[in-house]
Amino acid sequence: MCAAVVGGSITATTAPQGRSKGAHGNRVRYEMMMAVKDAFTATIFDNKRLYVKLSSKLTLNSYLIVRV
C-alpha cells in the first residue's frame, strides 16, 4: 500500500486487495484530513492528547505516501 503526492493531490500507486487505487487514495486523504480536523477542533485541555494522536496517525499513514 502506498500513495504518491502529485501536484498537491494524493494518488494511490497500490491498494489493498478489494479496493481500487482511487478509493484507497481517497481513504488515505480522508483519514489525514479528519486527523487534522480533530486536532484543530479540540479544546485546549485536549490539545496535547490529540497532538499525540495526530502525530501517531500521520506517522502511521506516512508509509503510504511517497514524496515525489
Steps between C-alpha positions, in 0.01 A plus 500: 500500500636838409389829359687771316457871545474649153423868452343534844277196468546148627504228237507136605765293329392172661189413696387232744329199350140577415547877479574707191797736489269801489297381798816430698641847427169656601499301826856604589419865421181481711679347800769768490242778465298368794812471719584865430137606555492320836817679608370844404154458653621375839482695821825632645490229768487226236761649267795301636314170479376576149845619390635158597207335318557718191874433501455125531227492235706701251804284578289191442382640167842636402609164361207531259639821352786511254649846467552591137 
